Amino acid sequence: MSLTLLPASEVIARFDQFDTLIDARSEGEYAQDHLPGALNWPTLHDEERQAIGTMYKQVNAFEAKKRGAALAARNIAAHIEAHVLDKGRDWGPLAYCWRGGKRSGSLSLVLDQIGFRVSLVEGGYKAFRAAMLQDMETCATRLRLQVICGTTGSGKTRLLQALRGIGAQVLDLEDLARHRSSVLGALPGVEQPTQKRFDTLVWEQLRGFDPERVVFVESESKKVGNVSIHPALVERMRSSPCSVVELALDQRVELLMEDYAYFTANPEHFCNRLDALTAQRGKVVIEAWKDTVRRGDLRPVVQELLTTHYDPVYLQSMERNFGQFGQASRLTPTDRSEASMQAVAASLHTA
C-alpha cells in the first residue's frame, strides 16, 4: 500500500509536486473555496450530503453511514470511470475533504488498492487553510512591493495592467476581489468571491512571485468591497515605497466615465449607489446629484464626487496609513490613453 497522510504544512511545501489535486467535497463546498487547481470529485453530491446529514439527525448514525456508503461507492466508481482509466501507475494524486477524511479517505482507499501513489491532506481543507494563511504571512514579509498610489480615476488599475503587459510582477487585488474598492465600486451582476476564496486566490499569486523582483500593487485599504486583505500583506503594503500617479482632473473624469459606463447606461442604478454616501455628504447634496444624473448629465456629478469627496478622503488616508507616502515618486501620464500608461509603465519597470 502507498497511501500517505501528509500534514498541511508539508502539502504547502510540496504543493507543485502532485500530479492531480482532488477535492472530494460536494459541489457547494468546492464553490466556496478549494485548493488552487483542484478538481472536484464529490464523494457525496450536495443533495446527497444534505440527505445523509438529515438521516444522521432523524434516524441514526448507523443507518446514515450505510446509505452514505452506497452513495459514495457509486460516485467513486463514476469518478474512476471518467477520470482514472487513462492514468499510468506512476500517477500521484493528492486528495482532501473537509476535515475528518472520511470522504477523501474512501476515494483514496480505492485508488490506493488499484496501485496509485495517493496522498491525503491530514486534517483536510480546514487544516490546509490554516497552514495557507500562515504561509501567506511568510510570503508577504519577503515581498519587494512598490505601491501605486493616486487619487480616484488617476489610472492606477490601467497602469497595473500596462505593467503586467510588459512582464512586471503585479498583484491586482481589485481584480481578484471583483470589486473597484470604493462605495461605488460594486460591479453590476458580478458576485465577489467568499473571504476564503479571496484568501486562496491571493496566496496563489503571492507564492508565484519571484522575491528578488519588485511586485507592483495598488494602495488598497484593509478591505476590497466585502473581503479583507490579510493583515500581514496590509502591513507590508503600508511600509513599502510608493509612487503616485497624477492625472489631470478632466482626464480623470473621462476615465471614470469610461470605466463606469454601466452607470451611464443605467442612471437610476447610479442614483441608488449615491444613496450610500448620504451619511457623509448629506441628503440635500445627494438629492441634487441625483437630479443632475437623472437629467443625463453625469460629468459634473463625477467631478464633484472627486473634488469634494474622494480626493480629500484619499489624501488623508494615504498620509495616515502609508509610511513612505511623503517620499513617493511622481508618475505623470500625459493622458488616460493606453499608450500613455504603457510609457509610464516602461519607465517605472526599468527604474
LUMLUM-621033 format. One record per atom (N, C-alpha, C): x, z, y; residue in three letters. Coordinates in steps of 0.02 Angstrom, whole numbers, plus 50000, padded with zeros to 5 digits. Layout:
N
XZYALA...
***
This chain:
351
500425000049940MET500005000050000MET500445000050062MET500224996650115SER500624995950176SER500224997650238SER499745002250232LEU499335004350289LEU499715009650328LEU499825008350393THR500235012750435THR499815015650492THR499845022250500LEU499495025650554LEU499995026750610LEU499855023850668LEU500325024150724LEU500055028450781LEU500455033050808PRO500255036650868PRO500155031750926PRO499715033350972ALA499565028851028ALA500185027251069ALA500625032151078SER501235030951117SER501675025651084SER501695025551017GLU502085020550982GLU501755013650987GLU501095013550986VAL500735007250996VAL500915004351064VAL500945008551115ILE501145006351182ILE501835003251180ILE502305006651147ALA502995004451145ALA503074997951106ALA502654996951056ARG502714991051012ARG502154985951024ARG501844986151082PHE501214982651093PHE501244975251078PHE501794971951093ASP501844964751084ASP502064962651013ASP502144967450968GLN502404965850902GLN501874964650850GLN501234965750866PHE500704964950818PHE500434957750820PHE500284955050763ASP500044948050760ASP499334947450789ASP498914952350776THR498224952250799THR498004959350814THR497644960350869LEU497344966850885LEU496604966350869LEU496354970950829ILE495664970750806ILE495284976850830ILE494764975750869ASP494324981150892ASP493724981350846ASP493684986650806ALA493154987150755ALA492514990350782ALA492494991750847ARG491904994850877ARG491354989650888ARG490784991950912SER490224987450924SER490344983150985SER489934978050994GLU490004973451050GLU489944977051117GLU489484981851122GLY489394985451184GLY489994989651203GLY490294993051154GLU490894996951166GLU491474992451187GLU491534986751154TYR492064981951170TYR491994979351241TYR491364978051262ALA491254975451330ALA491444980551383ALA491364986951369GLN491544992151417GLN492304992151431GLN492694991251378ASP493414990451384ASP493704989451314ASP494294986551312HIS494644985451249HIS495384984351263HIS495794984951212LEU496504983751220LEU496614976451240LEU497104975151283PRO497234968251305PRO497324963451246PRO496934958151246GLY497004953051194GLY496644954651129GLY496314960451124ALA495994962351062ALA495394957951046ALA495304956450982LEU494714952850958LEU494204957850933LEU493574956350943ASN493034960950923ASN492764959050855ASN492914963350805TRP492634962550737TRP492224968850722TRP491614969150745PRO491214975250736PRO491114977050663PRO491284983150646THR491104985750579THR490364987250578THR490094989650633LEU489374990450643LEU489204987250711LEU488704982950712HIS488484979950774HIS488084985050815HIS487944983550878ASP487624988250923ASP486984991250894ASP486534986850873GLU485894989250847GLU485974993050782GLU486464991150741GLU486594994650679GLU486875001650693GLU487325002050739ARG487625008450758ARG487085013150784ARG486635010550825GLN486095014550852GLN485635017050796GLN485465012650749ALA485025014450694ALA485335019750649ALA485985019050635ILE486325023950593ILE486365030750629ILE486495030550694GLY486515036750732GLY485845040350731GLY485305036550736THR484635039450732THR484515042550664THR484745039050612MET484655041650544MET485045048150534MET485635048550563TYR486015054750560TYR485605060650587TYR485255059450642LYS484895064850675LYS484225066350642LYS483865061050622GLN483175061850599GLN483115062750523GLN483605060350484VAL483575061150411VAL484135065950391VAL484725063350373ASN485305067450361ASN485925063150357ASN486505066450360ALA487135062750363ALA487265058650300ALA487085061350242PHE487225057850179PHE486855051150176PHE486205051250192GLU485825045050190GLU486075040150243GLU486275042750300ALA486535038350353ALA487185035150331ALA487625038950298LYS488255036250275LYS488155030750223LYS487675031750179LYS487535026550128LYS487315020150161LYS486845020650207ARG486595014750241ARG487155011550284ARG487535015750318GLY488085013250359GLY488615009650317GLY488755012350257ALA489255009150214ALA489025002250192ALA488375001450177ALA488114994950156ALA488174989850213ALA488004992050274LEU488044987550332LEU488774985750347LEU489204990850344ALA489914989650359ALA490224984850308ALA490044985650245ALA490334981350193ALA490144974050205ALA489514972850224ARG489304965950238ARG489664963150299ARG489724967150351ASN490054964850411ASN490794963450399ASN491134967850362ILE491844966850347ILE491934960450306ILE491494959450258ALA491534953250218ALA491474947050262ALA491014947350311ALA490914941650355ALA491544940450398ALA491854945750422HIS492464945050462HIS493034942050420HIS493094944150358ILE493624941450316ILE493524933950304ILE492894932150289GLU492754925050278GLU492864920950340GLU492704923650399ALA492764919850461ALA493464919750489ALA493854925150479HIS494484925750517HIS495114926850474HIS495044928450411VAL495624930750373VAL495854925950319VAL495414921550295LEU495584917450237LEU496184912750250LEU496314911250313ASP496874906850328ASP497524910650344ASP497514917250339LYS498104921250356LYS498594921650297LYS499244921350313GLY499764922250262GLY499894929550248GLY500284930950196ARG500384937850176ARG500814941750226ARG501154938250272ASP501554941750322ASP501174943550385ASP500514942150387TRP500094943850445TRP500074951350454TRP500204953750515GLY500224960950528GLY499764963050585GLY499124964350571PRO498654966350624PRO498684973750640PRO498424975450700LEU498314982350721LEU497574983250732LEU497274988350703ALA496554989450709ALA496424996250740ALA495854996850773TYR495655003250802TYR494895003350811TYR494615009350816CYS493915010150835CYS493885015350890CYS493385019650891TRP493325024150948TRP493815029950944TRP493765034050891ARG494195039850888ARG494325042050816ARG493805042750776GLY493885045650710GLY494195041150658GLY494165034550669GLY494495029950623GLY494085027650564GLY493445029550562LYS493045027650503LYS492915020150503LYS492725017350561ARG492555010250562ARG493175005850554ARG493705007350592SER494315003550584SER494655005050517SER494575011250493GLY494855013150429GLY494545009250371GLY493895008250374SER493555004550322SER493794997350320SER493844994150379LEU494084987350383LEU494814986950361LEU495224991650383SER495934991450367SER496064992650293SER495654996750263LEU495744998050191LEU495664991650151LEU495164987750168VAL495044981350133VAL495634976650146VAL495844976150208LEU496404971750224LEU497044974050189LEU497144980550185ASP497724983250151ASP497704981650076ASP497124982150046GLN497064980749975GLN497194973349960GLN497044969150008ILE497204961950000ILE497964961049998ILE498314965150036GLY499044964650037GLY499344963650105GLY498954964350158PHE499204963450226PHE499534969850251PHE499994969050300ARG500334974750332ARG499894977050390ARG499484981950378VAL498984984050427VAL499204990550461VAL499114990750527SER499254996850565SER498604999250597SER498535005850602LEU497955008950633LEU498175013250692LEU497785013150746VAL497935017450803VAL497675024450788VAL498135029250784GLU497945036150772GLU497555038750832GLU496945041050820GLY496525043450875GLY496125037950909GLY496225031650887GLY495815026050910GLY495885024450984GLY495375021151010TYR495375018951080TYR495475024851128TYR495165030451112LYS495205036251157LYS495925038451167LYS496305038751112ALA497005040851116ALA497415035451151ALA497265029151137PHE497635023751170PHE497535024051245PHE496915025151268ARG496795025351340ARG497185030951373ARG497215036751341ALA497595042351370ALA498335040551375ALA498615037351323ALA499315035251324ALA499425029751375ALA498945025251382MET498995019751429MET499025022451501MET498595027151517LEU498585030051585LEU499245033551600LEU499525036751550GLN500175039951560GLN500725034651570GLN500685029251532ASP501175023951539ASP501095020351606ASP500465019951631MET500365016751695MET500735020551750MET500765027051744GLU501135031051793GLU501875029251790GLU502135028451730THR502835026451721THR502965019551750THR502505014851736CYS502575008051762CYS502565008051839CYS502105011951868ALA502025011951940ALA502655014651975ALA502975019751947THR503545022751980THR504155018251980THR504195013451934ARG504785009051934ARG504665002351970ARG504075001451998LEU503924995252034LEU504294994852100LEU504514988752118ARG504774987352184ARG504224983852223ARG503824987652258LEU503244984852292LEU503404982652363LEU503074977352384GLN503054975352454GLN502314974952472GLN502094979352517VAL501384979852533VAL501204975052589VAL500704970852577ILE500464966152627ILE499884969352666ILE500014971052728CYS499514974052772CYS499234968652819CYS498714970452854GLY498414965852902GLY497694967652913GLY497454966452973THR496754967952988THR496294963352948THR495664965152943THR495174961252905THR495154953952929THR495194949352882GLY495164942252900GLY495834939252919GLY496374943052912SER497034940452931SER497344935952878SER497034935552820GLY497284931052768GLY497714934252715GLY497654940852705LYS498074944352656LYS497984941352586LYS497354940352566THR497224937652500THR497474930552493THR497394926552545ARG497654919752543ARG498414919652538ARG498734924352571LEU499454924852567LEU499664926852496LEU499314931552466LEU499474933452397LEU499404927452350LEU498874923552360GLN498774917652318GLN499344912652328GLN499564911852390ALA500124907352404ALA500764909952372ALA500874916452375LEU501464919452343LEU501444918352267LEU500874919352237ARG500814918152165ARG500954910852148ARG500724906452193GLY500824899252181GLY501544897152180GLY501994900952212ILE502694899152212ILE503104903552165ILE502754907052120GLY503094910752068GLY503254917952082GLY503014920652138ALA503124927752154ALA502694932152109ALA502914938252100GLN502514943152063GLN501994946052110GLN501354945552090VAL500804947652133VAL500334952052094VAL500144957652124LEU499624962052097LEU499024961552143LEU498514957852121ASP497914956752162ASP497364961352137ASP497334967252166LEU496864972352143LEU496134970452157LEU496014966852212GLU495334964752227GLU495084959652176GLU495534955352154ASP495344950452103ASP495184953952037ASP495584958852018LEU495454962551957LEU494814966651962LEU494674969252021ALA494074973352032ALA493454969252047ALA493534962752059ARG492974958352077ARG492594960952138ARG492974962452189HIS492684965452249HIS493164964352307HIS492914963252368ARG493344962052426ARG493544968452461ARG493394974052432SER493644980552456SER493434982252527SER492794981652541SER492514984052605SER491774985352594SER491454988052646VAL490734989352641VAL490354983052627VAL490594977452654LEU490264970952643LEU490594966952587LEU491004970252547GLY491434966552500GLY491144965052432GLY490544967352417ALA490244965752351ALA490114958252346ALA490294955352290LEU490194948152279LEU489514946952248LEU489104942752278PRO488424941552251PRO488434939152179PRO488044942552137GLY487984940452067GLY488584942152024GLY489074945552052VAL489684947252014VAL489704954752003VAL489714956751940GLU489734963951923GLU490454966251918GLU490594971851948GLN491264974651942GLN491394977051871GLN492034977051850PRO492194979851784PRO492074987451785PRO492014990351726THR491984997551722THR492655000451744THR492665006851759GLN493295010051778GLN493805009351722GLN493595010251660LYS494055009651604LYS494335002551599LYS493904997651608ARG494124990651603ARG494614989051660ARG494464991451719PHE494904990251776PHE495594993351764PHE495604999451738ASP496245002651723ASP496654998451674ASP496324996051622THR496674992051572THR496934985551601THR496534982251643LEU496754976051674LEU497364977151718LEU497354982751756VAL497924984251799VAL498544985751757VAL498464989751705TRP499024991351660TRP499324985151629TRP498894980551608GLU499134974351578GLU499574970451627GLU499384970451691GLN499794967151741GLN500444970951753GLN500414977451761LEU501004981351777LEU501534980751723LEU501334981051660ARG501824980851606ARG502154974051600ARG501854968851629GLY502144962251626GLY502624960551682GLY502674964951732PHE503104963551789PHE503834965051772PHE504274961051801ASP504994962251797ASP505174967551849ASP505404973451828PRO505534978851876PRO506104977251924PRO506494972051910GLU507044970251955GLU506804965852013GLU506194963252008ARG505934958752059ARG505384962152099ARG505294960052161VAL504774962852204VAL504084960852179VAL503614965552186VAL502904964252171VAL502524964852237VAL502164959652255PHE501774959652317PHE501064962152302PHE500814966652344VAL500154969652335VAL499834970852403VAL499174970152406GLU498824971352469GLU498734978752480GLU498694980652544SER498634987752563SER497924990252552SER497774992152491GLU497114994552473GLU497045002052486GLU496425004352491SER496295011452491SER496285013952419SER496065020052408LYS496065022852340LYS495545019452296LYS495035016452326LYS494515013152287LYS494435005952309LYS494255001752261VAL494074994752275VAL493354994052251VAL492884994452298GLY492194994652278GLY492055001152241GLY491825000652179ASN491635006552140ASN492185008952093ASN492755005552091VAL493285007652044VAL493865010652083VAL494205015252052SER494765018852083SER495435016352057SER495925016052101ILE496605014252083ILE496965020452057ILE497355019652005HIS497725025351976HIS498115028852031HIS498075035552034PRO498415039252088PRO499155037752093PRO499495036752037ALA500215035352040ALA500355028752074ALA499925023852063LEU500005017352096LEU499855017852170LEU499335021652187VAL499175022752258VAL499765025952293VAL500055031052262GLU500625034552293GLU501215029852302GLU501335025552251ARG501895020852255ARG501775015752311ARG501155013352317MET500995008652370MET501115011752439MET500895017952447ARG500925021152513ARG501625023052534ARG502085023152487SER502785024752505SER503235018652507SER502945012652498SER503345006552493SER503395002852559SER503884998352566PRO503954994352627PRO503334989952639PRO503194988652702CYS502594984952721CYS502774978752762CYS502344973752757SER502344967952801SER501644967152828SER501584965552892VAL500924964952924VAL500784957652942VAL500224955152917VAL500014948352934VAL499614948652999VAL499824944653048GLU499484944553113GLU499224937453125GLU498564936853130LEU498234930453139LEU497784930853200LEU497744925553239ALA497334925453299ALA496614927053283ALA496264930353329LEU495584932653317LEU495114926953299LEU495164921253335ASP494704915753320ASP494814913153249ASP495444913053227GLN495594910853159GLN495334915853107GLN495364922153124ARG495094927253078ARG494344926453070ARG494004925253124VAL493274924253120VAL493114918253076VAL493464912753086GLU493334906753046GLU493514907852973GLU494054911552960LEU494244913052891LEU493684916952856LEU493414921852891LEU492874925852861LEU492244921752852LEU492104917252897MET491534912852889MET491604908452827MET492224906652811GLU492354902752751GLU492314907052688GLU492654912752690ASP492694916952630ASP492034920452614ASP491624921552665TYR490974924852655TYR490404919852668TYR490494913752644ALA490004908452656ALA489324910252627ALA489304914552577TYR488664916552547TYR488234920352597TYR488544923552647PHE488144926752699PHE487824921552745PHE488194916252759THR487914910752799THR487334907552763THR487404906652698ALA486884903552658ALA486274908052650ALA486374914552656ASN485834919352646ASN485884924852699ASN485674923352761PRO485734928152816PRO485394934852802PRO484844934752765GLU484484940952751GLU484904945552708GLU485294942652663HIS485754946652622HIS486274949952667HIS486524946252716PHE486994949052765PHE486674954952802PHE486054954052823CYS485704959452858CYS485634965652815CYS485474964652752ASN485414970352706ASN486074974052699ASN486624970252697ARG487274973452691ARG487474977152755ARG487264974552812LEU487414977852875LEU487104984752879LEU486554985852844ASP486234992452844ASP486714997952822ASP487204996052780ALA487685001052755ALA488115003952811ALA488135000552868LEU488545002852924LEU488145006852976LEU487525008152962THR487095011553010THR487375018353031THR487625022152982ALA487875028852997ALA488475028653045ALA488895023353039GLN489485022853081GLN489335019753150GLN488905014553150ARG488805010753212ARG488155012453248ARG487695015653214GLY487065017353246GLY486535011953235GLY485905014153233LYS485365009553217LYS485265004153270LYS485355005853334VAL485245000953387VAL485734995153380VAL486374996653368VAL486874991453361VAL486734987153300VAL486574990353244ILE486444986653182ILE485844982053190ILE485314984453221GLU484724980253230GLU484874974353276GLU485284975453327ALA485484969953371ALA485884964753332ALA486344966953290TRP486724962353249TRP486274958353202TRP485794961853173LYS485344958553126LYS484914953253161LYS484694954853222ASP484304949953261ASP484724943653274ASP485354944653291THR485794938953304THR485904934753241THR486014938153185VAL486104934653121VAL485484930653103VAL484904933553113ARG484274930053095ARG484154924053140ARG484474923853198ARG484424917953241ARG484934912553219ARG485314914153167GLY485784909253140GLY486454909253174GLY486604914453212ASP487234914653249ASP487664920353221ASP488054918953169LEU488434924253135LEU489094925653169LEU489394920753202ARG490074921653228ARG490144927553277ARG489684928353326PRO489764934053371PRO489724940753334PRO489304941053283VAL489254947253244VAL489894948553205VAL490164943253175VAL490794943953138VAL491354946353185VAL491394943353244GLN491914945253291GLN491844952453314GLN491224954453327GLU491114961353349GLU491244966253293GLU491074964353231LEU491244968553174LEU491994969753170LEU492374964553181LEU493104965053179LEU493364969653234LEU493174968153296THR493484971553353THR493254978753363THR492614980053345THR492344986753358THR492324991253296THR492334988253237HIS492274992353177HIS492894991953133HIS493034986053105TYR493554985553055TYR494254986753083TYR494424983853141ASP495104984553166ASP495294991753182ASP494884995453219PRO495075002453232PRO495135006653168PRO494665005653122VAL494675009453060VAL495305007753020VAL495445001253016TYR496024998952977TYR496675001753005TYR496775001053070LEU497405003153100LEU497515010653093LEU496985014553101GLN497045021753092GLN497235023353020GLN496915019852973SER497045021052902SER497765019252884SER497995013552908MET498685011352892MET499195016352920MET499115018352982GLU499595022953013GLU499585029752978GLU499005031652954ARG498945038252921ARG499205038152850ARG499085032752813ASN499205032852741ASN499835029352717ASN500095024552755PHE500675020752732PHE501295022852773PHE501745026252738GLY502305029452772GLY502765024652808GLY502825018452785GLN503285013752816GLN502915008552860GLN502295009852876PHE501915005052916PHE502225004052985PHE502495009353014GLY502795008853080GLY503405004353083GLY503735003353025GLN504324999153022GLN504174992352990GLN503534990652984ALA503334984552949ALA503584978352984ALA503804973452944SER503974966852972SER503324963152988SER503364958453036ARG502784954753058ARG502774947753027ARG502194945653002LEU502104939052974LEU501584935553017LEU501754929653044THR501314926453093THR501154919253072THR500684918353026PRO500464911553010PRO500174908153072PRO500284901753078THR500034898153137THR499274897653137THR498984897453077ASP498254897153071ASP498074899453001ASP497444898652983ARG497184901052919ARG497284896052862ARG497584890352874SER497624884952826SER498074886752766SER497954883252712GLU498364884252652GLU499094882752666GLU499224877452704ALA499914875552720ALA500264881052759ALA499914883952806SER500204889352846SER500364895452804SER499904897252759MET500024902952715MET500594901552667MET500654895452644GLN501204893652600GLN501874894252635GLN501894892452699ALA502514892952738ALA502714900252746ALA502234904652760VAL502384911852765VAL502604914552698VAL502254912552645ALA502434914852578ALA503144912952560ALA503344906852576ALA504014904552561ALA504544908652597ALA504414910152660SER504904914152699SER504924921252673SER504364923952653LEU504344930852629LEU504654931452560LEU504544926452517HIS504794926752449HIS505554926152446HIS505834922652494THR506564921652494THR506924926752538THR506554930952571ALA506864935852617ALA507294940952579ALA
***
